Amino acid sequence: MAKRGFWLWCVLCVWLLSGCGGGGGFGGAVIQGRVALVGTGNPPNPAATVSAGGASTQTDLQEGTFTLRVPPSTTQLTVEAPGYPTYTFNLPPLRTDQVNDLGVLYVGPQKVAVQGRIVNALNQQPVGGAVVTLLGQRTLSNETDGKFTLNDIPFDPNGILDAEGQVEKTGFVPQRFLIDRGPDNSGVILLDDILLAPESDDNPPPAPGNVRGVVQLAGGGNPIGTLILIYTPPDASTPVETEVVNQSSGAFALWLLPGNYRLVFSFSGRQAERQVSVQSLNTVIDLGTVEIP
């Protein structure tokens, strides 16, 4: 009987050390998230295997969700979905006093790298130490030149979703960016410079903005719903922001940081363009009437 009690005690110790089935150790960090296919946003089926810090689990078939208990020092997580490459994700510093939500981790049929540069929107100087996140991957921009590289980015040439990322740094307004192009022959997607606006008393200036005008449709009609696509530099292939005209008069007002811009006004396949150079946050530029033919 004593021998049997000794073995039961051993089993109990092993159970506690394994984190009650979580695999990360008693008192570890809890991480959770969701795995999705980059082309559709749906969860993988069959389920994906998520592994980190010596623990592993499978994703829920309906939602793609998962939860793991791992050592707090864990820095990477891998996702293996049947029929897809294995993806490795860098983890942020893990906390033990709360659940660490990783958001959505995407996988796809191809792996690419995404490269770009973060610059200060006011003076065009590189911004180092900015956190760049995209499809579950994360990295920091280089302290010297503001450049960054995100590896293990999933890509689906037949996908229906445009991937959206974000850049954050203390003292700057967070900025989103879109991936609207495919990789080159070396498997790299090269982005235009991503502009970060410093936080200040002039950010944003008093309404209604520093670039104004009125949109009119040739032949008449209600211009509500007209898209204003904002490109900077003017030859950029991806707009940094999109605004929507929401007044029947066609009046619009934009807040643009100093720099050179190309504004594309689009309504039901019809377009008009304007070039604008902003020198100051507080100087109002009136574009007058913008007629969409």
Backbone as numpy.savetxt, mean C-alpha at the origin, in Angstrom:
# Nx Ny Nz CAx CAy CAz Cx Cy Cz
2.09 -46.37 39.26 1.25 -45.16 39.26 2.12 -43.91 39.26
3.25 -43.96 40.08 4.14 -42.82 40.15 4.79 -42.56 38.79
5.14 -43.66 38.10 5.77 -43.52 36.79 4.81 -42.87 35.81
3.52 -43.30 35.87 2.52 -42.73 34.97 2.34 -41.24 35.26
2.34 -40.87 36.55 2.21 -39.46 36.90 3.38 -38.64 36.39
4.60 -39.21 36.41 5.76 -38.50 35.91 5.61 -38.18 34.43
5.14 -39.17 33.65 4.98 -38.94 32.20 3.87 -37.94 31.91
2.80 -37.96 32.69 1.75 -36.96 32.51 2.27 -35.56 32.77
3.15 -35.44 33.79 3.74 -34.15 34.09 4.62 -33.67 32.93
5.35 -34.58 32.32 6.21 -34.23 31.18 5.37 -33.75 30.00
4.27 -34.49 29.74 3.40 -34.10 28.62 2.83 -32.72 28.86
2.45 -32.43 30.11 1.90 -31.11 30.44 2.92 -30.02 30.19
4.16 -30.26 30.55 5.21 -29.27 30.34 5.41 -28.99 28.86
5.44 -30.05 28.05 5.61 -29.87 26.61 4.45 -29.08 26.04
3.23 -29.37 26.51 2.03 -28.66 26.03 2.12 -27.17 26.33
2.57 -26.84 27.57 2.70 -25.44 27.94 3.77 -24.74 27.12
4.90 -25.40 26.91 5.99 -24.79 26.16 5.63 -24.58 24.70
4.71 -25.38 24.20 4.31 -25.23 22.79 3.25 -24.17 22.63
2.87 -23.49 23.69 1.90 -22.41 23.57 0.51 -22.93 23.33
0.15 -24.05 23.94 -1.20 -24.60 23.79 -1.53 -24.85 22.33
-0.57 -25.31 21.57 -0.83 -25.63 20.16 -0.47 -24.52 19.22
-0.10 -23.30 19.73 0.25 -22.19 18.87 1.63 -22.31 18.28
2.52 -23.09 18.95 3.83 -23.36 18.38 4.86 -22.30 18.68
4.52 -21.21 19.44 5.49 -20.14 19.61 6.00 -19.99 21.02
5.56 -20.78 21.96 6.06 -20.64 23.31 5.08 -19.89 24.17
4.94 -20.33 25.41 4.01 -19.71 26.34 4.40 -18.26 26.56
3.43 -17.33 26.46 3.71 -15.93 26.64 4.31 -15.27 25.42
4.22 -15.88 24.24 4.77 -15.31 23.02 3.88 -14.22 22.46
4.14 -13.87 21.22 3.37 -12.84 20.53 2.34 -13.52 19.61
1.16 -12.95 19.56 0.10 -13.47 18.69 0.04 -12.63 17.42
0.10 -13.30 16.29 -0.04 -12.61 15.00 -1.26 -13.16 14.28
-1.91 -12.29 13.56 -3.06 -12.71 12.76 -3.05 -11.96 11.45
-3.78 -12.49 10.47 -3.85 -11.84 9.17 -4.74 -12.63 8.24
-4.67 -12.28 6.99 -5.46 -12.96 5.97 -4.61 -13.13 4.72
-4.70 -14.27 4.07 -3.99 -14.55 2.83 -4.99 -14.47 1.68
-4.60 -13.76 0.61 -5.49 -13.60 -0.54 -4.69 -13.67 -1.83
-5.37 -14.02 -2.92 -4.76 -14.07 -4.24 -4.74 -12.66 -4.83
-3.59 -12.26 -5.37 -3.44 -10.89 -5.83 -4.34 -10.58 -7.03
-4.66 -11.59 -7.82 -5.45 -11.35 -9.02 -6.92 -11.12 -8.78
-7.44 -11.71 -7.69 -8.89 -11.65 -7.45 -9.26 -11.14 -6.06
-8.33 -11.22 -5.12 -8.64 -10.86 -3.74 -9.29 -11.99 -2.96
-9.50 -13.14 -3.59 -10.12 -14.28 -2.92 -9.08 -15.08 -2.13
-9.52 -15.82 -1.10 -8.58 -16.67 -0.36 -8.15 -17.86 -1.20
-6.96 -18.39 -0.97 -6.52 -19.58 -1.72 -7.32 -20.81 -1.33
-7.59 -21.65 -2.31 -8.32 -22.90 -2.09 -7.73 -23.94 -3.05
-7.00 -24.95 -2.56 -6.82 -25.39 -1.16 -6.14 -24.34 -0.28
-6.26 -24.55 1.02 -5.76 -23.60 2.01 -4.25 -23.44 1.90
-3.77 -22.27 2.30 -2.34 -22.00 2.35 -1.80 -22.35 3.74
-0.51 -22.68 3.79 0.17 -22.94 5.05 0.99 -21.72 5.43
0.76 -21.20 6.62 1.46 -20.03 7.12 2.41 -20.49 8.23
3.69 -20.11 8.11 4.70 -20.56 9.07 5.52 -19.36 9.55
5.83 -19.38 10.86 6.66 -18.33 11.44 7.14 -18.77 12.81
8.40 -18.51 13.12 8.93 -18.79 14.45 8.77 -20.22 14.91
8.81 -21.17 14.00 8.67 -22.57 14.36 7.24 -23.04 14.47
6.27 -22.16 14.27 4.85 -22.53 14.32 4.27 -22.49 12.91
3.20 -23.23 12.70 2.54 -23.22 11.39 1.06 -23.50 11.57
0.29 -23.03 10.61 -1.15 -23.28 10.60 -1.65 -23.14 9.18
-2.90 -23.50 8.95 -3.50 -23.35 7.63 -4.56 -22.25 7.66
-4.72 -21.62 6.51 -5.69 -20.53 6.41 -7.11 -21.07 6.32
-8.05 -20.26 6.75 -9.47 -20.60 6.64 -9.88 -20.57 5.18
-10.61 -21.57 4.73 -10.98 -21.66 3.31 -11.94 -20.56 2.90
-12.79 -20.10 3.80 -13.79 -19.10 3.44 -13.22 -17.69 3.44
-12.40 -17.38 4.43 -11.91 -16.01 4.59 -10.41 -15.86 4.33
-9.67 -16.96 4.40 -8.22 -16.89 4.25 -7.50 -16.42 5.50
-8.20 -16.38 6.65 -7.61 -15.86 7.87 -6.74 -16.91 8.57
-5.86 -16.41 9.46 -5.00 -17.29 10.25 -4.60 -16.58 11.53
-4.20 -17.38 12.54 -3.68 -16.87 13.80 -2.55 -17.77 14.25
-1.45 -17.17 14.71 -0.30 -17.93 15.19 0.25 -17.28 16.46
0.78 -18.12 17.37 1.55 -17.62 18.50 3.01 -17.93 18.24
3.85 -16.89 18.24 5.26 -17.04 17.87 6.14 -16.35 18.89
7.44 -16.66 18.90 8.36 -15.92 19.76 8.37 -14.44 19.38
8.46 -13.54 20.34 8.44 -12.11 20.03 9.57 -11.65 19.12
10.65 -12.43 19.06 11.79 -12.06 18.23 11.63 -12.48 16.77
10.50 -13.09 16.41 10.28 -13.56 15.04 10.27 -12.39 14.07
11.00 -12.52 12.97 11.13 -11.41 12.02 10.55 -11.72 10.64
10.27 -13.00 10.36 9.77 -13.35 9.02 8.65 -14.37 9.11
7.84 -14.39 8.08 6.72 -15.33 7.97 6.67 -15.81 6.52
6.36 -17.09 6.32 6.25 -17.62 4.97 4.83 -18.11 4.71
4.42 -17.99 3.46 3.11 -18.47 3.03 3.32 -19.41 1.86
2.81 -20.63 2.00 2.88 -21.63 0.94 1.45 -21.99 0.52
1.08 -21.55 -0.68 -0.24 -21.86 -1.23 -0.05 -22.83 -2.38
-0.78 -23.94 -2.42 -0.62 -24.92 -3.49 -0.76 -24.28 -4.87
0.24 -24.55 -5.73 0.21 -24.03 -7.08 0.85 -22.67 -7.24
1.37 -22.10 -6.14 1.97 -20.78 -6.18 3.37 -20.82 -5.57
4.24 -19.86 -5.91 5.55 -19.82 -5.25 5.40 -19.56 -3.75
6.44 -19.89 -3.00 6.45 -19.59 -1.57 6.84 -18.12 -1.37
6.07 -17.42 -0.55 6.31 -16.01 -0.30 6.82 -15.81 1.12
7.83 -14.95 1.27 8.39 -14.60 2.56 8.06 -13.15 2.88
7.51 -12.90 4.06 7.12 -11.56 4.47 7.94 -11.13 5.68
8.44 -9.90 5.64 9.14 -9.33 6.79 8.12 -8.80 7.78
8.30 -9.14 9.04 7.36 -8.73 10.07 7.81 -7.44 10.76
6.86 -6.62 11.20 7.22 -5.47 12.03 7.62 -5.96 13.42
8.20 -5.10 14.25 8.48 -5.51 15.65 7.19 -5.99 16.33
7.24 -7.17 16.92 6.04 -7.77 17.50 5.86 -7.35 18.96
4.59 -7.12 19.32 4.25 -6.77 20.70 3.59 -7.97 21.37
3.84 -8.10 22.67 3.26 -9.21 23.43 2.02 -8.80 24.22
1.73 -7.50 24.24 0.59 -7.04 25.03 -0.67 -6.84 24.19
-0.60 -7.18 22.91 -1.76 -7.06 22.04 -1.57 -7.95 20.82
-2.66 -8.19 20.11 -2.59 -8.99 18.88 -1.94 -8.16 17.78
-0.99 -8.75 17.08 -0.31 -8.08 15.96 -1.05 -8.42 14.67
-1.79 -7.45 14.15 -2.58 -7.67 12.93 -1.73 -7.31 11.71
-1.45 -8.29 10.87 -0.61 -8.10 9.69 -1.40 -7.65 8.48
-2.72 -7.59 8.59 -3.52 -7.20 7.43 -3.60 -8.33 6.42
-3.65 -7.97 5.14 -3.77 -8.95 4.06 -2.40 -9.23 3.46
-2.03 -10.50 3.39 -0.79 -10.94 2.75 -1.16 -11.58 1.41
-0.65 -11.04 0.33 -1.05 -11.50 -0.99 -0.03 -12.47 -1.58
-0.54 -13.42 -2.36 0.30 -14.34 -3.14 -0.20 -14.33 -4.58
0.64 -14.78 -5.49 0.26 -14.79 -6.90 1.12 -15.73 -7.70
0.82 -15.86 -9.00 1.55 -16.82 -9.83 2.98 -16.42 -10.15
3.29 -15.11 -10.03 4.64 -14.64 -10.34 5.15 -13.77 -9.21
6.49 -13.78 -9.04 7.15 -12.89 -8.10 7.88 -11.79 -8.87
7.71 -10.55 -8.43 8.44 -9.43 -9.03 9.03 -8.58 -7.91
9.90 -7.65 -8.29 10.43 -6.66 -7.37 9.89 -5.29 -7.77
9.60 -4.46 -6.79 9.12 -3.10 -7.04 10.15 -2.13 -6.48
10.60 -1.19 -7.32 11.61 -0.22 -6.91 11.09 1.20 -7.12
11.55 2.10 -6.29 11.14 3.49 -6.41 11.98 4.37 -5.53
11.54 5.63 -5.39 12.26 6.60 -4.58 11.26 7.50 -3.87
11.52 7.81 -2.60 10.67 8.70 -1.82 11.35 10.06 -1.75
10.62 11.12 -2.11 11.20 12.46 -2.09 10.26 13.42 -1.36
10.85 14.47 -0.82 10.10 15.53 -0.16 9.39 16.36 -1.22
8.08 16.50 -1.09 7.30 17.19 -2.12 7.62 18.68 -2.19
8.16 19.25 -1.12 8.44 20.69 -1.12 9.78 21.03 -1.73
10.81 20.21 -1.45 12.15 20.57 -1.93 12.78 19.51 -2.82
12.05 18.43 -3.11 12.52 17.36 -4.00 13.74 16.61 -3.45
13.99 16.72 -2.14 15.11 16.00 -1.54 14.68 14.60 -1.13
15.61 13.62 -1.17 15.25 12.25 -0.79 14.78 12.16 0.66
13.87 11.27 0.92 13.36 11.02 2.27 13.77 9.61 2.67
14.64 9.50 3.65 15.08 8.19 4.12 14.28 7.74 5.33
14.26 6.44 5.56 13.59 5.89 6.73 12.08 5.85 6.64
11.53 6.06 5.44 10.08 5.98 5.27 9.67 4.51 5.16
8.54 4.16 5.78 8.04 2.79 5.73 7.18 2.63 4.48
7.58 1.72 3.61 6.87 1.47 2.36 6.21 0.10 2.47
4.89 0.05 2.31 4.16 -1.21 2.38 3.39 -1.45 1.09
3.34 -2.71 0.67 2.64 -3.08 -0.56 2.29 -4.57 -0.51
1.01 -4.89 -0.57 0.53 -6.27 -0.66 1.06 -7.16 0.46
1.26 -6.56 1.64 1.75 -7.33 2.77 3.25 -7.25 2.98
3.99 -6.79 1.97 5.43 -6.62 2.11 5.74 -5.23 2.66
6.88 -5.10 3.32 7.26 -3.82 3.89 8.77 -3.66 3.85
9.22 -2.41 3.70 10.64 -2.10 3.73 10.80 -0.63 4.08
12.07 -0.19 4.27 12.37 1.20 4.56 13.12 1.81 3.39
12.85 3.08 3.11 13.61 3.78 2.08 15.02 4.07 2.59
15.97 4.08 1.67 17.38 4.28 2.01 17.59 5.66 2.61
18.37 5.73 3.69 18.58 6.99 4.39 19.30 8.03 3.52
20.10 7.58 2.56 20.91 8.50 1.76 20.18 9.00 0.52
19.62 8.08 -0.27 19.03 8.48 -1.55 17.52 8.31 -1.62
16.88 7.81 -0.55 15.43 7.67 -0.55 14.90 6.52 -1.37
15.79 5.70 -1.94 15.35 4.60 -2.80 14.93 3.39 -1.96
14.09 2.55 -2.55 13.64 1.34 -1.87 13.43 0.23 -2.87
13.50 -1.00 -2.38 13.19 -2.18 -3.17 12.32 -3.11 -2.34
11.19 -3.49 -2.89 10.30 -4.48 -2.27 10.41 -5.77 -3.07
10.86 -6.84 -2.43 10.98 -8.13 -3.09 9.77 -9.02 -2.76
9.67 -10.12 -3.48 8.57 -11.07 -3.25 7.20 -10.42 -3.40
7.07 -9.53 -4.38 5.77 -8.91 -4.65 5.01 -9.80 -5.63
3.80 -10.25 -5.29 3.05 -11.12 -6.20 2.51 -10.33 -7.39
2.50 -10.99 -8.54 2.00 -10.34 -9.76 1.20 -11.36 -10.56
0.04 -10.92 -11.04 -0.82 -11.76 -11.87 -1.14 -10.99 -13.15
-0.55 -11.38 -14.28 -0.79 -10.64 -15.53 -2.25 -10.64 -15.96
-3.03 -11.57 -15.44 -4.45 -11.64 -15.78 -5.34 -11.12 -14.64
-4.72 -10.47 -13.66 -5.48 -10.00 -12.50 -6.40 -8.85 -12.84
-7.39 -8.65 -11.99 -8.38 -7.60 -12.21 -8.22 -6.47 -11.18
-7.23 -6.57 -10.30 -7.04 -5.57 -9.26 -5.75 -4.80 -9.47
-5.80 -3.46 -9.24 -4.59 -2.64 -9.21 -4.07 -2.62 -7.78
-2.82 -3.03 -7.60 -2.25 -3.07 -6.25 -2.02 -1.65 -5.74
-2.36 -1.43 -4.47 -2.18 -0.12 -3.85 -1.26 -0.25 -2.66
-0.26 0.62 -2.59 0.67 0.65 -1.47 0.58 1.96 -0.72
1.39 2.07 0.34 1.38 3.29 1.14 2.78 3.57 1.68
3.07 4.86 1.81 4.34 5.32 2.39 4.02 6.15 3.62
4.73 5.87 4.73 4.51 6.60 5.98 5.84 6.96 6.61
5.89 8.16 7.17 7.06 8.59 7.94 6.61 9.70 8.89
7.10 9.65 10.12 6.76 10.66 11.10 7.13 12.05 10.58
6.20 12.98 10.68 6.43 14.34 10.21 5.95 14.59 8.80
5.41 13.53 8.15 4.92 13.66 6.78 3.49 13.11 6.68
2.76 13.61 5.71 1.42 13.10 5.45 1.53 11.76 4.73
0.87 10.69 5.18 0.93 9.39 4.49 0.51 9.54 3.03
1.16 8.79 2.15 0.88 8.87 0.72 0.62 7.48 0.15
-0.43 7.36 -0.64 -0.73 6.10 -1.32 -0.14 6.11 -2.73
0.09 4.92 -3.27 0.54 4.80 -4.66 -0.05 3.54 -5.28
-0.19 3.56 -6.59 -0.78 2.44 -7.31 0.26 1.77 -8.20
0.10 0.45 -8.39 0.90 -0.30 -9.35 0.01 -0.55 -10.57
0.25 0.21 -11.63 -0.61 0.11 -12.81 0.16 -0.36 -14.03
1.30 -1.00 -13.81 2.13 -1.47 -14.92 2.72 -2.81 -14.56
3.21 -3.51 -15.58 3.83 -4.80 -15.37 5.34 -4.70 -15.24
6.00 -5.81 -14.94 7.45 -5.80 -14.77 8.17 -5.74 -16.12
9.45 -5.29 -16.07 10.28 -5.33 -17.27 10.84 -6.74 -17.44
11.74 -6.89 -18.40 12.27 -8.23 -18.70 13.07 -8.84 -17.56
13.53 -8.00 -16.63 14.28 -8.51 -15.49 13.40 -8.77 -14.28
12.07 -8.59 -14.45 11.15 -8.85 -13.35 11.05 -7.73 -12.34
11.33 -6.50 -12.79 11.30 -5.34 -11.89 10.24 -4.34 -12.37
9.44 -3.84 -11.45 8.51 -2.75 -11.72 9.12 -1.47 -11.15
9.46 -0.52 -12.03 10.10 0.73 -11.61 9.05 1.82 -11.53
8.88 2.41 -10.34 7.87 3.42 -10.12 8.44 4.82 -10.32
7.55 5.78 -10.59 7.94 7.18 -10.56 8.18 7.59 -9.11
8.85 8.72 -8.92 9.10 9.21 -7.57 7.77 9.36 -6.81
7.79 8.97 -5.54 6.62 9.11 -4.67 6.86 10.31 -3.77
5.96 11.30 -3.82 6.13 12.55 -3.10 5.48 12.47 -1.72
6.24 12.87 -0.69 5.71 12.96 0.66 5.63 14.43 1.05
4.45 14.85 1.53 4.25 16.22 1.95 4.54 16.37 3.43
5.43 17.30 3.81 5.69 17.51 5.24 4.45 18.05 5.95
4.28 17.64 7.20 3.20 18.20 8.00 3.61 19.60 8.48
2.69 20.56 8.34 2.97 21.93 8.75 1.66 22.67 8.93
1.74 23.91 9.40 0.54 24.72 9.57 -0.13 25.03 8.25
0.64 24.99 7.16 0.09 25.29 5.84 -0.39 24.04 5.12
-0.51 22.93 5.85 -0.81 21.66 5.21 -2.06 21.03 5.83
-3.24 21.12 5.17 -3.48 21.89 3.95 -3.81 23.34 4.26
-3.71 24.24 3.26 -4.08 25.63 3.46 -5.58 25.76 3.57
-6.07 26.94 3.94 -7.52 27.12 4.06 -8.24 26.77 2.76
-9.45 26.18 2.91 -10.26 25.86 1.74 -10.54 27.14 0.96
-10.75 27.07 -0.35 -10.99 25.83 -1.10 -9.80 25.34 -1.91
-8.55 25.58 -1.51 -7.41 25.07 -2.26 -6.69 26.16 -3.02
-5.58 25.79 -3.64 -4.77 26.78 -4.34 -4.79 26.65 -5.85
-5.51 25.68 -6.40 -5.72 25.57 -7.86 -7.22 25.39 -8.08
-7.81 26.34 -8.82 -9.26 26.35 -8.97 -9.64 26.50 -10.44
-10.88 26.22 -10.71 -11.41 26.39 -12.07 -12.82 25.87 -12.17
-13.31 25.83 -13.40 -14.67 25.35 -13.67 -14.62 24.41 -14.86
-15.21 23.22 -14.72 -15.28 22.26 -15.81 -16.61 22.43 -16.54
-16.55 22.49 -17.87 -17.76 22.54 -18.70 -17.67 21.45 -19.76
-18.81 20.87 -20.09 -18.88 19.88 -21.16 -19.31 20.56 -22.44
-18.55 20.33 -23.50 -18.92 20.90 -24.80 -20.30 20.39 -25.20
-21.18 21.31 -25.61 -22.53 20.91 -25.98 -23.48 20.88 -24.80
-22.96 21.21 -23.58 -23.80 21.22 -22.40 -23.80 19.89 -21.67
-24.47 19.84 -20.55 -24.52 18.62 -19.75 -24.00 18.87 -18.35
-24.35 17.96 -17.44 -23.95 18.09 -16.05 -22.56 17.49 -15.85
-21.58 18.28 -15.38 -20.21 17.76 -15.26 -19.93 16.99 -13.98
-20.96 16.82 -13.12 -20.73 16.05 -11.89 -20.23 14.65 -12.24
-19.18 14.23 -11.56 -18.58 12.92 -11.84 -17.33 13.00 -12.69
-17.01 14.21 -13.19 -15.78 14.36 -13.95 -14.58 14.04 -13.07
-13.67 13.21 -13.56 -12.46 12.85 -12.83 -11.35 13.85 -13.16
-10.63 14.26 -12.13 -9.44 15.09 -12.32 -8.25 14.27 -11.90
-7.47 13.79 -12.88 -6.31 12.96 -12.61 -5.08 13.87 -12.53
-4.35 13.76 -11.44 -3.23 14.65 -11.15 -1.92 13.90 -11.35
-1.10 14.37 -12.30 0.18 13.72 -12.60 1.32 14.66 -12.23
2.31 14.14 -11.54 3.54 14.89 -11.29 4.70 13.92 -11.14
5.81 14.13 -11.87 5.99 15.17 -12.88 5.00 15.01 -14.03
4.88 16.03 -14.90 3.85 15.99 -15.95 3.91 14.78 -16.87
5.09 14.17 -17.05 5.20 13.02 -17.95 5.03 11.69 -17.22
4.62 11.74 -15.94 4.39 10.50 -15.19 3.27 9.71 -15.82
3.36 8.39 -15.72 2.34 7.53 -16.33 1.23 7.17 -15.36
1.44 7.46 -14.08 0.45 7.13 -13.05 0.06 8.38 -12.28
-1.23 8.66 -12.13 -1.62 9.83 -11.34 -1.30 9.63 -9.87
-0.85 10.69 -9.20 -0.56 10.60 -7.78 -1.83 10.77 -6.95
-2.87 11.29 -7.58 -4.13 11.51 -6.88 -5.23 11.69 -7.91
-6.46 11.41 -7.52 -7.63 11.61 -8.38 -8.72 12.30 -7.57
-9.25 13.37 -8.11 -10.36 14.09 -7.49 -11.59 13.98 -8.38
-12.77 14.23 -7.81 -14.02 14.11 -8.55 -14.79 15.43 -8.42
-15.25 15.95 -9.55 -16.09 17.15 -9.53 -17.45 16.78 -8.96
-17.88 17.50 -7.92 -19.13 17.14 -7.25 -20.15 18.28 -7.23
-19.92 19.30 -8.05 -20.86 20.40 -8.13 -21.39 20.52 -9.55
-22.68 20.78 -9.68 -23.30 20.89 -11.01 -22.76 22.08 -11.79
-22.22 23.07 -11.09 -21.63 24.23 -11.77 -20.29 23.88 -12.41
-19.71 22.73 -12.01 -18.41 22.32 -12.53 -17.24 22.89 -11.77
-17.50 23.68 -10.73 -16.42 24.30 -9.97 -15.60 23.24 -9.23
-14.31 23.43 -9.21 -13.41 22.53 -8.48 -12.32 23.34 -7.81
-11.73 22.79 -6.78 -10.61 23.41 -6.07 -9.68 22.30 -5.61
-8.40 22.42 -5.91 -7.40 21.42 -5.57 -6.36 22.02 -4.65
-5.81 21.21 -3.80 -4.65 21.61 -3.01 -3.44 20.88 -3.56
-2.51 21.63 -4.17 -1.32 21.04 -4.77 -0.08 21.65 -4.15
0.87 20.81 -3.81 2.15 21.26 -3.30 2.97 21.89 -4.42
3.97 22.71 -4.08 4.83 23.27 -5.13 5.41 22.19 -6.03
5.33 22.43 -7.33 5.80 21.46 -8.32 5.09 21.65 -9.63
5.45 20.85 -10.61 4.85 20.90 -11.95 3.88 19.75 -12.12
2.73 20.03 -12.70 1.66 19.05 -12.78 1.02 19.03 -14.17
0.47 17.87 -14.49 -0.43 17.72 -15.64 -1.77 17.26 -15.10
-2.82 18.03 -15.39 -4.16 17.70 -14.93 -4.97 17.18 -16.10
-5.53 15.99 -15.94 -6.36 15.39 -16.98 -7.80 15.35 -16.48
-8.68 16.02 -17.21 -10.11 16.06 -16.87 -10.82 15.05 -17.76
-11.45 14.05 -17.15 -12.02 12.94 -17.91 -13.50 12.76 -17.57
-14.32 12.68 -18.64 -15.76 12.46 -18.45 -16.28 11.57 -19.58
-16.70 10.36 -19.25 -17.30 9.42 -20.21 -16.43 9.25 -21.46
-15.14 9.07 -21.27 -14.24 8.83 -22.39 -13.72 10.09 -23.05
-14.24 11.24 -22.67 -13.79 12.52 -23.23 -12.78 13.15 -22.26
-11.76 13.82 -22.81 -10.71 14.34 -21.95 -10.25 15.73 -22.37
-9.75 16.46 -21.41 -9.06 17.73 -21.64 -7.88 17.77 -20.66
-6.82 18.48 -21.04 -5.61 18.54 -20.20 -5.21 19.98 -19.95
-4.58 20.18 -18.80 -3.99 21.47 -18.46 -2.66 21.22 -17.75
-1.68 22.07 -18.03 -0.40 22.05 -17.32 -0.40 23.18 -16.30
0.12 22.91 -15.13 0.15 23.94 -14.10 1.44 23.82 -13.30
2.01 25.00 -12.97 3.22 25.06 -12.16 2.90 25.80 -10.87
2.99 25.08 -9.75 2.67 25.65 -8.45 3.97 26.09 -7.77
4.04 27.38 -7.41 5.23 27.92 -6.78 5.08 28.06 -5.27
3.83 28.21 -4.80 3.60 28.45 -3.38 2.28 27.83 -2.95
2.22 27.39 -1.70 0.99 26.83 -1.17 -0.10 27.88 -1.06
0.27 29.14 -0.88 -0.70 30.19 -0.58 -1.02 31.08 -1.77
-0.46 30.79 -2.92 -0.79 31.55 -4.13 -1.83 30.79 -4.93
-2.99 31.43 -5.16 -4.09 30.77 -5.86 -3.89 30.88 -7.38
-4.03 29.74 -8.05 -3.96 29.68 -9.52 -5.36 29.40 -10.04
-5.86 30.29 -10.88 -7.20 30.13 -11.45 -7.07 29.65 -12.89
-7.52 28.43 -13.15 -7.43 27.87 -14.50 -8.58 28.32 -15.40
-9.53 29.08 -14.82 -10.66 29.52 -15.62 -11.56 28.35 -15.99
-12.10 28.41 -17.21 -12.99 27.37 -17.69 -12.20 26.30 -18.43
-12.39 25.05 -18.02 -11.78 23.90 -18.69 -12.89 23.19 -19.43
-12.87 23.29 -20.77 -13.92 22.66 -21.56 -13.49 21.28 -22.05
-14.33 20.29 -21.77 -14.06 18.93 -22.23 -14.81 18.73 -23.54
-14.07 18.55 -24.66 -14.74 18.42 -25.97 -15.55 17.14 -26.11
